[in-house]
Each structure stands twice: as C-alpha cells, then as structure tokens.
Amino acid sequence: MNFDRITVEPGRLEGKPTVRGLRMSVETLVRLVAGGWTFDEILSDYPDLELEDIRQALEYAAASTNVHFYSLREPA
C-alpha cells in the first residue's frame, strides 16, 4: 500500500504521522471518525483536508495495527 498522503517529520507534531505535512495527525482523524463524525463534518470543519486524506489516514491506521505473532518452537 502506498501512503503518499501520510508524512512523518521529526519536528512536526512530535514525529506523529500527519496528513500531507499539515498539523492534522492520523490519530486525530481516527479519533474523529471513532467519535461519530461523518466525513462531511470533518471536511467542513477542516477545509484543508480532502476526502482521500481521511480515507488514507484510516487505511494507514489499519495497516499499522496489522501485527503478526510467531510462536517459537518448544526446546527439544
């Protein structure tokens, strides 16, 4: 997956992933959606954002939770 709208810069928002270098973190967008905000409400309140920004932020958050655990073999 290509996350061309997600940026990480050490000096911006403490290095958190943001959308296109704006002061809008992926975390904030996920929290807004989880809090029941519609995409239209988010876009209305944050006019610098685009619909694809929200979609990609959610995809990025989902991908970042895709953790695999591997069992180690029992010693002989």
C-alpha positions as CSV (number, residue, x, y, z in Angstrom):
1,M,0.0,0.0,0.0
2,N,1.3,3.4,-0.9
3,F,0.6,6.1,1.7
4,D,1.6,9.1,-0.4
5,R,-0.6,11.5,1.7
6,I,0.9,10.4,5.1
7,T,4.1,12.2,6.2
8,V,6.3,11.8,9.3
9,E,8.6,14.6,10.2
10,P,10.5,14.6,13.5
11,G,9.9,18.3,14.1
12,R,6.1,18.2,13.4
13,L,3.6,17.1,16.0
14,E,6.3,15.2,17.9
15,G,7.0,12.9,14.9
16,K,3.5,11.6,14.7
17,P,2.1,10.6,11.2
18,T,0.3,13.5,9.7
19,V,-1.7,14.2,6.6
20,R,0.3,15.9,3.8
21,G,2.5,17.7,6.3
22,L,-0.5,19.6,7.8
23,R,-0.9,19.9,11.5
24,M,-3.5,17.1,11.4
25,S,-2.4,13.8,12.7
26,V,-3.6,10.4,11.6
27,E,-4.5,9.9,15.3
28,T,-6.8,12.9,15.3
29,L,-8.6,11.8,12.2
30,V,-9.1,8.3,13.6
31,R,-10.5,9.7,16.8
32,L,-12.9,12.0,15.0
33,V,-14.3,9.1,13.0
34,A,-14.4,6.9,16.0
35,G,-16.3,9.7,17.8
36,G,-19.0,9.6,15.2
37,W,-18.0,12.4,13.0
38,T,-19.0,11.9,9.3
39,F,-16.5,12.6,6.6
40,D,-18.6,15.6,5.5
41,E,-18.4,17.1,9.0
42,I,-14.7,16.6,9.1
43,L,-14.2,18.2,5.7
44,S,-16.5,21.1,6.7
45,D,-14.6,21.8,9.9
46,Y,-11.1,21.2,8.4
47,P,-11.2,22.8,4.9
48,D,-7.6,22.0,4.2
49,L,-8.4,18.3,4.2
50,E,-9.6,16.3,1.2
51,L,-11.7,13.1,1.2
52,E,-8.8,11.0,0.1
53,D,-6.8,12.3,3.2
54,I,-9.4,10.8,5.5
55,R,-9.5,7.5,3.6
56,Q,-5.8,7.1,3.5
57,A,-5.4,8.0,7.2
58,L,-7.8,5.3,8.1
59,E,-6.0,2.8,5.9
60,Y,-2.7,3.8,7.4
61,A,-4.1,3.3,10.9
62,A,-5.5,-0.1,10.0
63,A,-2.2,-1.2,8.4
64,S,-0.2,0.0,11.5
65,T,-2.2,-2.4,13.7
66,N,-1.6,-5.4,11.4
67,V,0.8,-7.2,13.7
68,H,1.8,-10.8,13.3
69,F,2.9,-13.0,16.1
70,Y,5.0,-16.1,15.6
71,S,5.3,-19.0,18.0
72,L,8.7,-20.2,18.8
73,R,9.4,-23.9,18.8
74,E,9.5,-25.6,22.1
75,P,13.0,-26.7,23.0
76,A,13.8,-30.4,22.5
